[in-house]
Amino acid sequence: MTNTGLPGKRPLLLLVAGAKGAIASTLAIAVTACRRTPEIVMPSLTTQGKFTFLSAVEETQIAGWDNNPQSLTSSALCQGVVPEPVCRLHADQLDRIAVKAAPAPGLNLQGQVEQLAADIREFRKAHDRCLPVLINLLPAAPLNNFDHCRSLSELYETAGNRSMPDLAYALAAVTSGVPVVNFTPNAVEIPVLVTEAVKREVPLCGRDGKTGQTYLKVVLASALKARRLTVDGWYSLNILGNADGKNLMEPERAAGKVANKTDLLDDILGYPVGGRYSTPTHKVHIDYYAPRGDAKEAWDVIDFRGLFDLPMSIRLNLQGRDSILAAPMALDLGRWMAALQLAGHSGPVPELGFYFKKPVGPKAPRTFQEQLNSMDLLERRCEKKMSSAVSKAEERP
C-alpha cells in the first residue's frame, strides 16, 4: 500500500450537547441504524457521496452530555419521534453511547468550560481514531450580549455565574480544537469565540437550523424575488407540541428564534416587507400545541403584487416532523465540519447558510440559489485542497 504521509480515513465523532433531547435521540438512532441498514439513512443525507477522504458514514460514533437520568432508549421512547419498534431494535447500541452529566447550573462559566474540556479529552481517548465535532442541540435560551468582551479572561469575569450552557460548550470545544455546529437559535458566536476559533484553526457554523417552514420561506422568497414580484406581507404560524415548543412559550427564550425567522426575509428580498403601510407586515408566531407533539404544523399566508400593482396570494401548509427533518442535517453538518477542518478552514463558515436561519460569518449567501452555489463552491475548494495534499504526499520518496 502506498504511504501517502497523511493520516488514514478517520470516523466522525459527534459530541452532542443535549444528547437525550428529541433531535439528539433521533440523531443517535440514525447513527446506530446506519451501521446495520445504511440504505434507510443515507438517502436523507445531503452529504451522501461527498468527502471521500472521510471514513464512511456507517463508522460515525456519537457521545455527549445530558442531565436526564433515563437511558437513551427510554428518552427516545418518551420523545415519541421514532416508532417504538425502531427504537427497541437499536436499544443495545443506543444504551452503550456515553452520555456524561452536564455542568451544574451553579458553576461559573470558566468552571463549566474546564469540566467540559476534561470530558472532551475523555471522549477523544475513548475514540482515539475519530474526528470530533460538537453539535449544539440545547434548548433556546434568553439572549446574552458579550460582544464587548475582547479576551477569555474578560469574558469569564463578566459572565460570572450566569447560566449560559451553549457558550460553555462552544468555548470548551474551540479551546480543545474541536469544530462547532450551533444548531440552536442561541447566539454563541461572539467575537472572542470567533477569534479563538481562527487562532486555533477551528471551523464553526450556525446559527439556528433551517428545517421546515423557514427553509420553504427562503425558497419561495427567492423565487418571488427572481420574478420581480413584490412581497406585500407574510404571515407565519408555527405550532408544535414537543419540548422545544413548550420552551418557546417563554418570550425571552423565543426572542432569538423569532428574530432569526423574521430578519431573513428582508435580507433575501432587499427591502422591508410592509414598507407601503409604514409598519412591518412580516409576522411570525410560534405556539405550543400539545396534540401535535414533534409533528409540527406551519401555516403561511403570502401576499404579493405583480403587474399594475395587482394583488395575489399563496397559502402554504407544511405538516412536518421537527426532529426527523433536523437529525440528518446535524449529521451532514458534522461531516462538513470534519472535512473543512482537515482542509484547513478556520472560523465561521457562512457558505453553509443553506442549513441555517441566521448564517454566521461575513457575506453569508441569502437567496436559495446563492446558498446552493456557495455550498457547491465550498465543497469543490475543500475537495481540491485535500486532493492536492494527497498528491503531494504521494510524490514524496
TARA-V914921 format. One record per residue. N is the residue number from 0. PHI is phi as a letter, one per 40 degrees, with the letter a starting at -180 (NA if undefined). Layout:
n=N phi=PHI
n=N phi=PHI
//
This chain:
n=0 phi=NA
n=1 phi=c
n=2 phi=c
n=3 phi=c
n=4 phi=g
n=5 phi=b
n=6 phi=c
n=7 phi=c
n=8 phi=d
n=9 phi=b
n=10 phi=c
n=11 phi=c
n=12 phi=b
n=13 phi=c
n=14 phi=b
n=15 phi=b
n=16 phi=c
n=17 phi=g
n=18 phi=c
n=19 phi=b
n=20 phi=c
n=21 phi=c
n=22 phi=c
n=23 phi=c
n=24 phi=c
n=25 phi=c
n=26 phi=c
n=27 phi=c
n=28 phi=c
n=29 phi=c
n=30 phi=c
n=31 phi=c
n=32 phi=c
n=33 phi=c
n=34 phi=c
n=35 phi=c
n=36 phi=b
n=37 phi=d
n=38 phi=c
n=39 phi=c
n=40 phi=b
n=41 phi=d
n=42 phi=c
n=43 phi=c
n=44 phi=c
n=45 phi=c
n=46 phi=c
n=47 phi=d
n=48 phi=g
n=49 phi=c
n=50 phi=f
n=51 phi=c
n=52 phi=c
n=53 phi=c
n=54 phi=c
n=55 phi=d
n=56 phi=d
n=57 phi=c
n=58 phi=c
n=59 phi=d
n=60 phi=b
n=61 phi=a
n=62 phi=a
n=63 phi=i
n=64 phi=b
n=65 phi=a
n=66 phi=c
n=67 phi=c
n=68 phi=c
n=69 phi=c
n=70 phi=c
n=71 phi=c
n=72 phi=c
n=73 phi=c
n=74 phi=c
n=75 phi=c
n=76 phi=c
n=77 phi=c
n=78 phi=c
n=79 phi=g
n=80 phi=c
n=81 phi=c
n=82 phi=d
n=83 phi=d
n=84 phi=d
n=85 phi=c
n=86 phi=d
n=87 phi=c
n=88 phi=c
n=89 phi=b
n=90 phi=d
n=91 phi=c
n=92 phi=c
n=93 phi=d
n=94 phi=c
n=95 phi=c
n=96 phi=c
n=97 phi=c
n=98 phi=b
n=99 phi=c
n=100 phi=c
n=101 phi=c
n=102 phi=d
n=103 phi=c
n=104 phi=d
n=105 phi=c
n=106 phi=c
n=107 phi=c
n=108 phi=d
n=109 phi=c
n=110 phi=c
n=111 phi=c
n=112 phi=c
n=113 phi=c
n=114 phi=c
n=115 phi=c
n=116 phi=c
n=117 phi=c
n=118 phi=c
n=119 phi=c
n=120 phi=c
n=121 phi=c
n=122 phi=d
n=123 phi=c
n=124 phi=c
n=125 phi=c
n=126 phi=b
n=127 phi=c
n=128 phi=c
n=129 phi=c
n=130 phi=c
n=131 phi=c
n=132 phi=a
n=133 phi=c
n=134 phi=b
n=135 phi=c
n=136 phi=b
n=137 phi=c
n=138 phi=c
n=139 phi=d
n=140 phi=b
n=141 phi=d
n=142 phi=c
n=143 phi=b
n=144 phi=b
n=145 phi=b
n=146 phi=c
n=147 phi=c
n=148 phi=c
n=149 phi=b
n=150 phi=a
n=151 phi=c
n=152 phi=c
n=153 phi=c
n=154 phi=c
n=155 phi=c
n=156 phi=c
n=157 phi=c
n=158 phi=c
n=159 phi=f
n=160 phi=b
n=161 phi=c
n=162 phi=c
n=163 phi=a
n=164 phi=d
n=165 phi=d
n=166 phi=c
n=167 phi=c
n=168 phi=c
n=169 phi=c
n=170 phi=c
n=171 phi=c
n=172 phi=c
n=173 phi=c
n=174 phi=c
n=175 phi=c
n=176 phi=g
n=177 phi=b
n=178 phi=c
n=179 phi=b
n=180 phi=b
n=181 phi=c
n=182 phi=c
n=183 phi=c
n=184 phi=c
n=185 phi=c
n=186 phi=c
n=187 phi=c
n=188 phi=c
n=189 phi=c
n=190 phi=d
n=191 phi=c
n=192 phi=c
n=193 phi=c
n=194 phi=c
n=195 phi=c
n=196 phi=c
n=197 phi=c
n=198 phi=c
n=199 phi=c
n=200 phi=f
n=201 phi=b
n=202 phi=c
n=203 phi=a
n=204 phi=a
n=205 phi=i
n=206 phi=b
n=207 phi=g
n=208 phi=d
n=209 phi=b
n=210 phi=c
n=211 phi=b
n=212 phi=d
n=213 phi=c
n=214 phi=d
n=215 phi=c
n=216 phi=c
n=217 phi=c
n=218 phi=c
n=219 phi=c
n=220 phi=c
n=221 phi=c
n=222 phi=c
n=223 phi=c
n=224 phi=c
n=225 phi=c
n=226 phi=c
n=227 phi=f
n=228 phi=c
n=229 phi=c
n=230 phi=c
n=231 phi=c
n=232 phi=a
n=233 phi=a
n=234 phi=b
n=235 phi=b
n=236 phi=b
n=237 phi=b
n=238 phi=b
n=239 phi=a
n=240 phi=b
n=241 phi=c
n=242 phi=c
n=243 phi=c
n=244 phi=c
n=245 phi=c
n=246 phi=c
n=247 phi=c
n=248 phi=c
n=249 phi=c
n=250 phi=d
n=251 phi=c
n=252 phi=c
n=253 phi=c
n=254 phi=d
n=255 phi=c
n=256 phi=c
n=257 phi=c
n=258 phi=c
n=259 phi=c
n=260 phi=c
n=261 phi=c
n=262 phi=c
n=263 phi=c
n=264 phi=c
n=265 phi=c
n=266 phi=c
n=267 phi=c
n=268 phi=c
n=269 phi=g
n=270 phi=a
n=271 phi=c
n=272 phi=c
n=273 phi=g
n=274 phi=d
n=275 phi=c
n=276 phi=b
n=277 phi=f
n=278 phi=a
n=279 phi=c
n=280 phi=b
n=281 phi=b
n=282 phi=b
n=283 phi=b
n=284 phi=b
n=285 phi=b
n=286 phi=b
n=287 phi=c
n=288 phi=b
n=289 phi=d
n=290 phi=d
n=291 phi=c
n=292 phi=f
n=293 phi=c
n=294 phi=c
n=295 phi=c
n=296 phi=b
n=297 phi=b
n=298 phi=b
n=299 phi=b
n=300 phi=b
n=301 phi=b
n=302 phi=b
n=303 phi=a
n=304 phi=b
n=305 phi=b
n=306 phi=d
n=307 phi=g
n=308 phi=g
n=309 phi=c
n=310 phi=c
n=311 phi=a
n=312 phi=a
n=313 phi=b
n=314 phi=b
n=315 phi=b
n=316 phi=b
n=317 phi=b
n=318 phi=b
n=319 phi=b
n=320 phi=b
n=321 phi=d
n=322 phi=c
n=323 phi=c
n=324 phi=c
n=325 phi=c
n=326 phi=d
n=327 phi=c
n=328 phi=c
n=329 phi=c
n=330 phi=c
n=331 phi=d
n=332 phi=c
n=333 phi=c
n=334 phi=c
n=335 phi=d
n=336 phi=c
n=337 phi=c
n=338 phi=c
n=339 phi=c
n=340 phi=c
n=341 phi=c
n=342 phi=c
n=343 phi=g
n=344 phi=c
n=345 phi=a
n=346 phi=g
n=347 phi=c
n=348 phi=b
n=349 phi=c
n=350 phi=c
n=351 phi=c
n=352 phi=d
n=353 phi=d
n=354 phi=c
n=355 phi=b
n=356 phi=c
n=357 phi=b
n=358 phi=c
n=359 phi=c
n=360 phi=h
n=361 phi=c
n=362 phi=f
n=363 phi=c
n=364 phi=c
n=365 phi=b
n=366 phi=c
n=367 phi=d
n=368 phi=c
n=369 phi=c
n=370 phi=c
n=371 phi=c
n=372 phi=c
n=373 phi=c
n=374 phi=c
n=375 phi=c
n=376 phi=c
n=377 phi=c
n=378 phi=c
n=379 phi=c
n=380 phi=c
n=381 phi=c
n=382 phi=c
n=383 phi=c
n=384 phi=c
n=385 phi=c
n=386 phi=c
n=387 phi=c
n=388 phi=c
n=389 phi=c
n=390 phi=c
n=391 phi=c
n=392 phi=c
n=393 phi=c
n=394 phi=c
n=395 phi=c
n=396 phi=c
//
